Amino acid sequence: MEVTSEAATPPRRRPHPHLDQMRRTWYFFRRNTLGLVGLGIVLAITGIALCSAALPIPWTSVPIWCATDYGPADTLSGYPGNYTQICPTNGPIICTYEVSPPPNAANFCGDLWYKDIVRSNISFASIIPPTLSISPVSAGPMPLGGLATSSGSRTPIYNVAAMLARGSDWSLLFSVSIVGLGALVGLLVGAIAGFYGGLLDETLMRLVDIFLSIPTILFVIVVVAVISVNLPSVAGGDVLVKVMALITGFVIVWWPFYARIVRGQVLTVREQKFIEAARASGASKRRILLRHIIPNSVFPVFIQFSLDVGTIPLLIGSLVFLGFGAQLFPSIPFPEWGAVSALSVTDLQGDFLNSCYTPAIGCVIPWWQLLFPGLALFFFAISVNLLSDGLRDALDPRLRR
């Protein structure tokens, strides 16, 4: 008996449904140009965060530098003609000069001296501008400039580039953990309340109203204050406890927003025809909820998630701006993008702003302290928004183009 070619051909293996779904999602996602741009920026930030986590730098701080303000003896600084090494910190020293290096400059700082910002013989030694040249000779000590905790001379300063690199993992940790846990709790509570309804729905929604009435910043400040009192001496382990307390404080007041969004979506999805078909086929309530209701109600969460991730660093910066960063993390400044942005704003006071009101001095504003942390927050927020919008279009069959 002759065997036909059809009988000799082995049956085609059925593709795995989950892998097939991932291929379809990637196919629709890669057609979204802005979504790919957001994915690229997120991957770049994640790579920087992973590299910074492996740097041999203390994970709670960055190296402290100290600027000098050497000047001729006849200037307002009152320094003698020869430089003597005076610095209030044990960290590295950046030698700066106002007019010309001192005669004995070769005996200090490896003969590496950098021109300081001077306005009418008034020097701001703590202002270290960014590097304007990639030449090794004129590279400068800090590529993106320095961040000073005060406007006085010879004050401790920090490398903005090192702080942004070292703070990338902290920003990702806080943003993803706070918003992710809040979205997960809100998703479960909103789905259960909207699906079962009745007394359970009423009880959960009144609980949501109670938590929505709590001011976010005020509640987190209370948590920070309580933890700071109970943990006065901060070591490595205590910092972990305070980090977890900060994340918990935000999550407690963050999940109700997602619960309301998901509940409204579930009330619409549970009346659809495919839910009636699932009930008619004998599917249990648990299966309907987990396999049909939640997957079709999760799309609005992506939008809210993208909006919230970018606001977490700003809220942490608000705590630092209000003065609670020192209680939570005594190693100031804390290498987190929101904290760096807040410190760059609080630094614009004293001699800096007073110079703007004195025409003889001229306005001295360290613009790089505001620009580079602001750009980091901007790109982080916009990339998450673009990525989330692309994923929502790729996962939701009703929005695929």
Secondary structure, 3 states (H helix, E strand, C coil): CCCCHHHHCCCCCCCCHHHHHHHHHHHHHCCCHHHHHHHHHHHHHHHHHHHHHCCCCCCCCCCCEEECCECCCCCCCCCCCCCCCCCCCCCCEEEEECCCCCCCHHHCHHHCEEECCEECCEECCCCCCCCCCCCCCCCCCCCCCEEECCCCCCCEEEEHHHHHHHHHHHHHHHHHHHHHHHHHHHHHHHHHHHHHCHHHHHHHHHHHHHHHCCCHHHHHHHHHHHHHHHCCCCCHHHHHHHHHHHHHHHHHCCHHHHHHHHHHHHHHHCCCHHHHHHHHCCCCHHHHHHHHHCCCCCHHHHHHHHHHHCCHHHHHHHHHHCCCHHHHCCCCCCCCHHHHHHHHHHCCCCHHHHHHCCCCCCCCCCHHHHHHHHHHHHHHHHHHHHHHHHHHHHHCHHHCC
